[in-house]
């Protein structure tokens, strides 16, 4: 397909960027006076995710048979390693950086898969629609699991939430197995039905995560921060009171 790589880049990157702008708008300026995350760090994570996604796509191409069985846990393990670095542990803004990391990985992984398809084939309109939906659900998946792991790291429970992300990714990957075998088996109803089920499943999880879990986490983080500030003020007041009670020595 002529200009296949340019079209693949547009389809691969657009959903992740659109989701980032749409979902995070309530957590940054001008919706809130003080943003809940650092823009440079968020986009730095997005860039890092793109690089990681390129590497993982190359690994998937080279070890295609094995990657089908271990890719889901490898991708989530990479997120865990990065988000659980000492500099990010128990930081309230880590879920947003997990979002950025997942968005970057999704962009690169979707671009790689779509580029391979468009460069080697001339898909018709229905096939192009399926390609676009595929890019969207890959973004929903990677962003959701990145945010999930980020919440776990912020709460000091990284491995519990990593396990949740792995289960979600595994369920999604299993549903897509017949779809990914279409090149070998040909188009069949079961593959398309399971593809639709996978799309509904991950869209539902994304909605639940970003409409319920993330807002609840933000409220919890704000409450914890306020309690911490109150304790610090109370401690400072006690120290000032003790300083006043210390008698002066007479010379």
N, C-alpha and C positions, 0 to 999 in steps of 0.2 A: 504494500500500500504506500503510495507516494505521501511524503511528509508524515509517515507513520510515527516517527519518534517525537515529533512536535505535538501531534495529537495525543500520543500516549502521555507526554509530560503534562499537558493541559488536563487530561482526564485523571491522571494519577495524583496531581498536586491540588487541584481545585477543591475536592471534597474536604480534605484535611484542613486547608486554609479557611474555607467557609465555616466549617464546624468550630474552628478556633475563634474566629471573629464573632460568630453568633453566640456560642456557649459562654465565652469568657467576658462578654460585654457587661454583664451584671457585676463583675468583680474588679473592674478597673475604671479609670476616668473616661468619660464624665459621669457615669452612673454612680460612682462613689467618690468621695473627696480624696480618700487615701486608698490607692490600689492594694489588693490583697497579695500581689506578687510583683516581682521585678521584671519589667519588660525585657531588658537585656538578657537576664538569665533564662527567661521563657524562650526567647528566640535562639539563644545559645543552645538550649536543649533541643529545639527544633532542628537546628543545623547538625547537631551531634546525631540526632535520630536519622537524618538523611544519610549521613556517612555510614552509620551502623546498618541501615536498611540496604544500602548498596552492597556492603560486605555480605550480609545474610542472603541477599538474592544470589550473589555469585556462588556462595556455598550451596544454596539450594539447587542451582543449575548443575554444579559439578557433582554433587551427591544427591541427585534428585530422588532416588529410591529411598535412601535412608532419611532424607530430610522430611519426607512425608510423615514419618513416625516420631521424629525427635524435634522437628521445627517448632512445634507449639511450645514446648518447655524451654527450648533454647532461647527463643525470642523473649519470653517472660523472664528468664534467668538474667539476660543481659539488662533488662530494665531494672531488676532487683539490685544487681551489682552496682549500677550507676546511681540509682536513687538512694541506696543504703550506704553510700559513702559517708564517712564521719561528718563531713561538712553539712550534710543534709539531714542527718538523723534527728528526729523529733522537732523538725522545723515545721511551723504551721503552714508554710507556703509550698511544701513539697508536692502535694497533689496536683497543683497547677503545672509544676515542672514535669511531673509524670505525664500530664496531658500533652505538653509540648514535645516531649521525647517520643511518645506514642504517635503523635501527628507526623513527626519527621520520618519515623520508621515506616508508617503507613504510606506516605507519599512515595518513598523510594521503592518499597516492595510492590506497590500497585503499578508504579511506572514500569518497573522491570517486567512484571508479568504481562502487562498490556502491550508494552513495546515488542516483546517476543511474539505476541499474537498478531499485531498489526503489520509488523515488518514482513512476516512470512505469509500472510493471508490477505484477502480482500473481503472483509466481513460485510454482510448486508445490514440493513437498518435494524431488524430485530436483534441481530448479534451485537451490534454497537450498543443498543440499549442495555443488553445484558452485561456488556463490558463496563458501561458506566455504573450500573448498579453494583457490580463487583467491586469497583473502586470505592464506592460509597461505604459498602459494608466492611471492607478492609480498614477504612479509616475509623468507622464506628468501633470495630474490634480493638485495634491497637490503642486508640485513645482511651477506651473504657478500661482496658487492662492496665495501662500505664497510670491512669488516675487511681484505680483500685489499689495498686501497689504503693502509690504515693501516699494514700490515706493510711495504709498500714505502717509505712515508715514514720509518718508524722505522729502516729499514736503509739509508736514503740512496739508494734506487732507486725513486723515486716513479713515474717514467714507465713502467718495465718492468712494475710491478705494476698500474698504471693500464691498460696494454694488455691484461693478463690479465683484468682486470675487464670491460673493454669487450667482449672476445671472449666471455666467459661470458654477459654481458647480451645481446649480439647473437644468440647461439645460442638463448637463451631466447625472445627477442622473435620470431625467425623461426618457432619452433615454435608460437607463439601467434597468428600471423597469421590462419589459418583460423578459430580460435575467436573472435577479435575481429570477424570478418565475419559471425558467425551472425545478427546482427540484419538483415543484408541478404540473405544467402544461405539462411537457415534452418538448422535443426539438421541436421548431417550427420556420418556416422561418422568421416570423416577428421579433422574438427575436434576431435572428442572423443578420438580416438586420439592425436593430436599434443599435445593438452592433457595427457593422461596421461603421455606421454613427457616433456614439459616439467617436469611435477611430479616425476617420478622423477629426471630430470637434475639439477634444482636441489637436490633433497633430498640426492642423493648428493654433490654439490659441497659443500653446507653441512656434511654429516657429515664429509667428508674434511678440510675446512678447520678445523673446530672440534675434531676428535678427533685429528688428526695435525699439521697445519701450525701452528696456534696454540700448542699445547703445546710443539712443537719450538722455535718462536720464543721462547716464554717462557723455556725452559731456556737458549737461546742468549743472551738478554738478561741473565739472571741471571749466567751465566758471564762475560759481558763486564763487567758491573758489578763483580763480584768481582775480576777482573783489574785494572780501573781503580783500585779501592780499594787493591789490593796495590801498584800502581805509586806511588800517592800516598803510602802509608806508607813505601815504600822511598825515595822522593824526600825525604820529611820526615826520615827517619833520616840520609840522606846530608848534608842541610843542617845537622842538629844536630851530626854528626861534624865537619864542616868548621868550624863555629862554635867547637867545643872546641879545635881545632888552631890557631886564630888566636892568636899570642903577645900577651901584654899588654905595652903600652909602659911603660917605667920612667920615672918622673919624678924 
